Amino acid sequence: MRNEVTVQAIILSVLSVPLSACAEPDESVERSVAFIDREMHIIHAEGESDSARARDGCRILVNKVFDLDAMARGSLPEMWDSMEPDQHDIFRSAFAG
């Protein structure tokens, strides 16, 4: 469950930036927060007695919410184009955890 709380905290902290920047959140932000909240409740209910299932649920949710491939590329902009495809794969895998 610790991983679930960590993932939820990360996701909510990312989403709180746009919320704090505007007086009223835009509808897409509200939908995103509602989606994450629903998914986290499902993960919690399904993974309450099975930590591996909770971790898998968190991993799936993070992949739905974040474009980890683009984040991996964006974290190495000066090197990405010079890397071999197998190096991209290795880095993406390490980046996604």
Backbone hydrogen bonds in HBPLUS format (Angstrom, degrees):
<---DONOR---> <-ACCEPTOR-->    atom                        ^
c    i                          cat <-CA-CA->   ^        H-A-AA   ^      H-
h    n   atom  resd res      DA  || num        DHA   H-A  angle D-A-AA Bond
n    s   type  num  typ     dist DA aas  dist angle  dist       angle   num
A0005-VAL N   A0001-MET O   3.01 MM   4  6.37 159.6  2.05 155.6 159.8     1
A0006-THR N   A0002-ARG O   2.97 MM   4  6.22 157.5  2.02 147.9 154.5     2
A0007-VAL N   A0003-ASN O   2.83 MM   4  6.03 165.3  1.86 154.2 157.7     3
A0008-GLN N   A0004-GLU O   2.87 MM   4  6.03 164.1  1.90 150.2 155.3     4
A0009-ALA N   A0005-VAL O   2.87 MM   4  6.02 157.7  1.92 146.8 153.0     5
A0010-ILE N   A0006-THR O   2.98 MM   4  6.21 157.2  2.03 149.1 155.0     6
A0011-ILE N   A0007-VAL O   2.92 MM   4  6.14 170.7  1.92 157.8 160.1     7
A0012-LEU N   A0008-GLN O   2.89 MM   4  6.00 169.7  1.90 153.6 157.0     8
A0013-SER N   A0009-ALA O   2.90 MM   4  5.94 148.9  2.00 140.4 149.2     9
A0014-VAL N   A0010-ILE O   3.04 MM   4  6.26 153.6  2.11 148.4 154.9    10
A0015-LEU N   A0011-ILE O   3.00 MM   4  6.27 159.0  2.04 150.0 156.0    11
A0016-SER N   A0012-LEU O   2.85 MM   4  5.88 130.3  2.10 138.4 151.1    12
A0020-SER N   A0016-SER O   2.90 MM   4  6.04 155.0  1.96 152.2 156.9    13
A0021-ALA N   A0017-VAL O   3.16 MM   4  6.29 132.4  2.40 141.6 154.3    14
A0021-ALA N   A0018-PRO O   3.22 MM   3  5.03 133.2  2.45  90.9 103.7    15
A0029-VAL N   A0026-ASP O   3.00 MM   3  5.44 127.2  2.29 109.3 122.5    16
A0030-GLU N   A0026-ASP O   3.13 MM   4  6.52 160.1  2.17 154.1 160.1    17
A0031-ARG N   A0027-GLU O   2.91 MM   4  6.16 156.3  1.96 149.6 156.0    18
A0032-SER N   A0028-SER O   2.96 MM   4  6.11 153.6  2.03 139.1 146.5    19
A0033-VAL N   A0029-VAL O   2.90 MM   4  6.15 164.4  1.92 156.8 160.2    20
A0034-ALA N   A0030-GLU O   2.94 MM   4  6.09 162.1  1.98 147.4 152.7    21
A0035-PHE N   A0031-ARG O   2.84 MM   4  6.01 156.5  1.90 147.8 154.5    22
A0036-ILE N   A0032-SER O   2.96 MM   4  6.20 167.7  1.98 153.5 156.0    23
A0037-ASP N   A0033-VAL O   2.90 MM   4  6.05 159.8  1.94 149.5 155.7    24
A0038-ARG N   A0034-ALA O   2.93 MM   4  6.15 163.0  1.96 150.5 154.5    25
A0039-GLU N   A0035-PHE O   2.92 MM   4  6.15 167.8  1.94 154.8 158.5    26
A0040-MET N   A0036-ILE O   2.85 MM   4  5.98 158.5  1.89 151.0 156.9    27
A0041-HIS N   A0037-ASP O   3.05 MM   4  6.28 152.6  2.13 146.6 153.5    28
A0042-ILE N   A0038-ARG O   3.04 MM   4  6.35 155.8  2.10 149.4 156.1    29
A0043-ILE N   A0039-GLU O   2.85 MM   4  6.12 164.6  1.88 153.9 158.2    30
A0044-HIS N   A0040-MET O   2.87 MM   4  5.98 160.1  1.91 144.5 150.4    31
A0045-ALA N   A0041-HIS O   2.92 MM   4  6.10 164.0  1.95 148.2 152.4    32
A0046-GLU N   A0042-ILE O   2.86 MM   4  6.00 169.2  1.87 158.2 161.2    33
A0047-GLY N   A0043-ILE O   2.81 MM   4  5.65 143.9  1.94 144.0 153.6    34
A0050-ASP N   A0047-GLY O   3.12 MM   3  4.76 149.8  2.21  95.7 105.0    35
A0054-ALA N   A0050-ASP O   3.06 MM   4  6.42 152.8  2.13 149.7 158.1    36
A0055-ARG N   A0051-SER O   2.91 MM   4  6.16 160.1  1.95 150.0 154.5    37
A0056-ASP N   A0052-ALA O   2.96 MM   4  6.20 161.3  2.00 147.4 152.6    38
A0057-GLY N   A0053-ARG O   2.89 MM   4  6.08 156.9  1.94 145.7 152.4    39
A0058-CYS N   A0054-ALA O   2.90 MM   4  6.18 156.1  1.96 150.3 156.6    40
A0059-ARG N   A0055-ARG O   2.87 MM   4  6.11 159.5  1.91 151.7 157.5    41
A0060-ILE N   A0056-ASP O   2.93 MM   4  6.15 160.0  1.97 151.0 156.1    42
A0061-LEU N   A0057-GLY O   2.95 MM   4  6.16 159.7  1.99 146.7 152.5    43
A0062-VAL N   A0058-CYS O   2.88 MM   4  6.10 165.5  1.91 154.9 158.4    44
A0063-ASN N   A0059-ARG O   3.05 MM   4  6.26 156.0  2.11 145.1 151.5    45
A0064-LYS N   A0060-ILE O   2.99 MM   4  6.28 135.8  2.20 141.3 153.7    46
A0064-LYS N   A0061-LEU O   3.02 MM   3  4.99 126.4  2.31  95.2 109.9    47
A0065-VAL N   A0061-LEU O   2.93 MM   4  6.18 151.9  2.01 153.9 161.5    48
A0066-PHE N   A0062-VAL O   2.86 MM   4  5.78 166.6  1.88 154.2 157.8    49
A0071-MET N   A0067-ASP O   2.95 MM   4  6.25 154.2  2.01 150.4 158.9    50
A0072-ALA N   A0068-LEU O   2.82 MM   4  5.96 152.7  1.90 143.7 150.4    51
A0073-ARG N   A0069-ASP O   3.02 MM   4  6.32 166.9  2.03 151.8 154.8    52
A0074-GLY N   A0070-ALA O   2.82 MM   4  5.91 160.1  1.86 145.9 152.4    53
A0075-SER N   A0071-MET O   2.97 MM   4  6.06 127.2  2.26 137.6 149.5    54
A0075-SER N   A0072-ALA O   3.24 MM   3  5.26 138.9  2.41  95.8 107.0    55
A0076-LEU N   A0073-ARG O   3.20 MM   3  5.64 155.9  2.26 109.8 116.8    56
A0079-MET N   A0076-LEU O   3.05 MM   3  5.44 147.6  2.16 112.8 122.4    57
A0080-TRP N   A0076-LEU O   2.84 MM   4  5.57 152.3  1.91 171.8 176.8    58
A0082-SER N   A0079-MET O   3.00 MM   3  5.53 136.5  2.19 114.7 126.8    59
A0083-MET N   A0080-TRP O   3.12 MM   3  5.33 155.4  2.18 106.8 114.5    60
A0087-GLN N   A0084-GLU O   2.91 MM   3  5.16 125.4  2.22 105.4 120.3    61
A0088-HIS N   A0084-GLU O   3.01 MM   4  6.44 148.9  2.11 151.6 161.4    62
A0089-ASP N   A0085-PRO O   3.03 MM   4  6.36 159.4  2.08 149.3 153.8    63
A0090-ILE N   A0086-ASP O   3.01 MM   4  6.23 158.7  2.06 143.0 148.5    64
A0091-PHE N   A0087-GLN O   2.89 MM   4  6.04 164.9  1.91 150.1 154.5    65
A0092-ARG N   A0088-HIS O   2.79 MM   4  5.97 166.4  1.81 157.2 161.3    66
A0093-SER N   A0089-ASP O   2.98 MM   4  6.11 161.9  2.02 146.7 151.7    67
A0094-ALA N   A0090-ILE O   2.99 MM   4  6.24 160.8  2.02 149.2 154.3    68
A0095-PHE N   A0091-PHE O   2.73 MM   4  5.88 157.8  1.78 154.3 161.4    69
A0096-ALA N   A0092-ARG O   2.90 MM   4  6.06 159.2  1.95 151.3 155.8    70
A0097-GLY N   A0093-SER O   3.13 MM   4  6.24 124.4  2.45 133.9 147.6    71
A0097-GLY N   A0094-ALA O   3.22 MM   3  5.07 137.9  2.40  92.0 103.9    72
